[in-house]
């Protein structure tokens, strides 16, 4: 099931984690590799995805985080 542009979930693929549609590449893996210093080109080569998939992963993460509410104890 597509939950965002180019992002799908299926309980039979990666335990239902969000992945790039048509692959088994989890969104969190892409984000982690970028955070670890890999370039877009490195990620594209390593995981056989396209640039638009990276943008979709970043967009999905931004939207998820924008809805997050952190409660700080007083």
Secondary structure, DSSP 8 states (H G I E B T S, - for coil): -EEETTEE-BTTBGGG--EETTS--BHHHHHHHHHTT--HHHHHHHHT--HHHHHHHHHHHHHHHHT-------
